[in-house]
Amino acid sequence: MKRIVLTLLTLPFLLLLTACTGDETSTSQTIEVGSKAPDFTLANAAGGDVSLADYAGQPVLLYFHMAVG
């Protein structure tokens, strides 16, 4: 009985430990203040795609809003 309890207590710890040791890869870029923003594409509220390149030469204000629900 003690062996089963010990196994049940140890197993989640080992799973958590192996999950935390994964190889981390980062896709983020570091850009300098004042440099041009890299081109990116996001989905709009209507379900279409909007690219930063669509507004080349125009001032752009990005507003991120978390929708409720």
NULONU-152569 format. One record per residue (C-alpha): residue in one letter; x, y, z. Coordinates in nm, 3 decimals, always signed. Layout:
residues N
<rec><residuo>A</residuo><xx>X</xx><yy>Y</yy><zz>Z</zz></rec>
...
***
This chain:
residues 69
<rec><residuo>M</residuo><xx>+0.000</xx><yy>+0.000</yy><zz>+0.000</zz></rec>
<rec><residuo>K</residuo><xx>+0.283</xx><yy>+0.242</yy><zz>+0.085</zz></rec>
<rec><residuo>R</residuo><xx>+0.446</xx><yy>+0.167</yy><zz>-0.248</zz></rec>
<rec><residuo>I</residuo><xx>+0.129</xx><yy>+0.257</yy><zz>-0.441</zz></rec>
<rec><residuo>V</residuo><xx>+0.088</xx><yy>+0.583</yy><zz>-0.250</zz></rec>
<rec><residuo>L</residuo><xx>+0.452</xx><yy>+0.672</yy><zz>-0.303</zz></rec>
<rec><residuo>T</residuo><xx>+0.420</xx><yy>+0.597</yy><zz>-0.675</zz></rec>
<rec><residuo>L</residuo><xx>+0.103</xx><yy>+0.806</yy><zz>-0.705</zz></rec>
<rec><residuo>L</residuo><xx>+0.270</xx><yy>+1.098</yy><zz>-0.531</zz></rec>
<rec><residuo>T</residuo><xx>+0.593</xx><yy>+1.074</yy><zz>-0.729</zz></rec>
<rec><residuo>L</residuo><xx>+0.442</xx><yy>+1.034</yy><zz>-1.076</zz></rec>
<rec><residuo>P</residuo><xx>+0.288</xx><yy>+1.385</yy><zz>-1.108</zz></rec>
<rec><residuo>F</residuo><xx>+0.612</xx><yy>+1.541</yy><zz>-0.986</zz></rec>
<rec><residuo>L</residuo><xx>+0.814</xx><yy>+1.354</yy><zz>-1.247</zz></rec>
<rec><residuo>L</residuo><xx>+0.570</xx><yy>+1.447</yy><zz>-1.523</zz></rec>
<rec><residuo>L</residuo><xx>+0.589</xx><yy>+1.811</yy><zz>-1.422</zz></rec>
<rec><residuo>L</residuo><xx>+0.966</xx><yy>+1.798</yy><zz>-1.408</zz></rec>
<rec><residuo>T</residuo><xx>+0.996</xx><yy>+1.653</yy><zz>-1.758</zz></rec>
<rec><residuo>A</residuo><xx>+0.746</xx><yy>+1.904</yy><zz>-1.897</zz></rec>
<rec><residuo>C</residuo><xx>+0.953</xx><yy>+2.194</yy><zz>-1.763</zz></rec>
<rec><residuo>T</residuo><xx>+1.280</xx><yy>+2.077</yy><zz>-1.914</zz></rec>
<rec><residuo>G</residuo><xx>+1.169</xx><yy>+2.099</yy><zz>-2.277</zz></rec>
<rec><residuo>D</residuo><xx>+1.383</xx><yy>+2.276</yy><zz>-2.534</zz></rec>
<rec><residuo>E</residuo><xx>+1.262</xx><yy>+2.633</yy><zz>-2.552</zz></rec>
<rec><residuo>T</residuo><xx>+1.256</xx><yy>+2.801</yy><zz>-2.891</zz></rec>
<rec><residuo>S</residuo><xx>+1.179</xx><yy>+3.166</yy><zz>-2.930</zz></rec>
<rec><residuo>T</residuo><xx>+1.039</xx><yy>+3.323</yy><zz>-3.245</zz></rec>
<rec><residuo>S</residuo><xx>+1.037</xx><yy>+3.678</yy><zz>-3.111</zz></rec>
<rec><residuo>Q</residuo><xx>+1.259</xx><yy>+3.943</yy><zz>-3.260</zz></rec>
<rec><residuo>T</residuo><xx>+1.431</xx><yy>+4.226</yy><zz>-3.080</zz></rec>
<rec><residuo>I</residuo><xx>+1.403</xx><yy>+4.558</yy><zz>-3.258</zz></rec>
<rec><residuo>E</residuo><xx>+1.559</xx><yy>+4.889</yy><zz>-3.165</zz></rec>
<rec><residuo>V</residuo><xx>+1.353</xx><yy>+5.190</yy><zz>-3.061</zz></rec>
<rec><residuo>G</residuo><xx>+1.292</xx><yy>+5.412</yy><zz>-3.363</zz></rec>
<rec><residuo>S</residuo><xx>+1.345</xx><yy>+5.139</yy><zz>-3.622</zz></rec>
<rec><residuo>K</residuo><xx>+1.079</xx><yy>+5.029</yy><zz>-3.870</zz></rec>
<rec><residuo>A</residuo><xx>+0.829</xx><yy>+4.774</yy><zz>-3.746</zz></rec>
<rec><residuo>P</residuo><xx>+0.853</xx><yy>+4.434</yy><zz>-3.913</zz></rec>
<rec><residuo>D</residuo><xx>+0.562</xx><yy>+4.337</yy><zz>-4.136</zz></rec>
<rec><residuo>F</residuo><xx>+0.299</xx><yy>+4.118</yy><zz>-3.972</zz></rec>
<rec><residuo>T</residuo><xx>-0.052</xx><yy>+3.998</yy><zz>-4.044</zz></rec>
<rec><residuo>L</residuo><xx>-0.339</xx><yy>+3.974</yy><zz>-3.795</zz></rec>
<rec><residuo>A</residuo><xx>-0.701</xx><yy>+3.866</yy><zz>-3.819</zz></rec>
<rec><residuo>N</residuo><xx>-0.958</xx><yy>+4.143</yy><zz>-3.806</zz></rec>
<rec><residuo>A</residuo><xx>-1.301</xx><yy>+4.133</yy><zz>-3.639</zz></rec>
<rec><residuo>A</residuo><xx>-1.469</xx><yy>+4.031</yy><zz>-3.966</zz></rec>
<rec><residuo>G</residuo><xx>-1.247</xx><yy>+3.724</yy><zz>-3.998</zz></rec>
<rec><residuo>G</residuo><xx>-1.022</xx><yy>+3.859</yy><zz>-4.272</zz></rec>
<rec><residuo>D</residuo><xx>-0.650</xx><yy>+3.928</yy><zz>-4.259</zz></rec>
<rec><residuo>V</residuo><xx>-0.493</xx><yy>+4.271</yy><zz>-4.224</zz></rec>
<rec><residuo>S</residuo><xx>-0.124</xx><yy>+4.326</yy><zz>-4.290</zz></rec>
<rec><residuo>L</residuo><xx>+0.089</xx><yy>+4.614</yy><zz>-4.170</zz></rec>
<rec><residuo>A</residuo><xx>+0.209</xx><yy>+4.651</yy><zz>-4.531</zz></rec>
<rec><residuo>D</residuo><xx>-0.149</xx><yy>+4.747</yy><zz>-4.627</zz></rec>
<rec><residuo>Y</residuo><xx>-0.091</xx><yy>+5.077</yy><zz>-4.447</zz></rec>
<rec><residuo>A</residuo><xx>+0.258</xx><yy>+5.158</yy><zz>-4.578</zz></rec>
<rec><residuo>G</residuo><xx>+0.334</xx><yy>+5.529</yy><zz>-4.559</zz></rec>
<rec><residuo>Q</residuo><xx>+0.043</xx><yy>+5.599</yy><zz>-4.323</zz></rec>
<rec><residuo>P</residuo><xx>+0.044</xx><yy>+5.645</yy><zz>-3.946</zz></rec>
<rec><residuo>V</residuo><xx>-0.076</xx><yy>+5.329</yy><zz>-3.770</zz></rec>
<rec><residuo>L</residuo><xx>-0.215</xx><yy>+5.298</yy><zz>-3.418</zz></rec>
<rec><residuo>L</residuo><xx>-0.246</xx><yy>+4.946</yy><zz>-3.279</zz></rec>
<rec><residuo>Y</residuo><xx>-0.518</xx><yy>+4.895</yy><zz>-3.020</zz></rec>
<rec><residuo>F</residuo><xx>-0.547</xx><yy>+4.556</yy><zz>-2.853</zz></rec>
<rec><residuo>H</residuo><xx>-0.876</xx><yy>+4.489</yy><zz>-2.677</zz></rec>
<rec><residuo>M</residuo><xx>-0.967</xx><yy>+4.174</yy><zz>-2.489</zz></rec>
<rec><residuo>A</residuo><xx>-1.323</xx><yy>+4.079</yy><zz>-2.575</zz></rec>
<rec><residuo>V</residuo><xx>-1.548</xx><yy>+3.948</yy><zz>-2.300</zz></rec>
<rec><residuo>G</residuo><xx>-1.684</xx><yy>+3.601</yy><zz>-2.358</zz></rec>
***
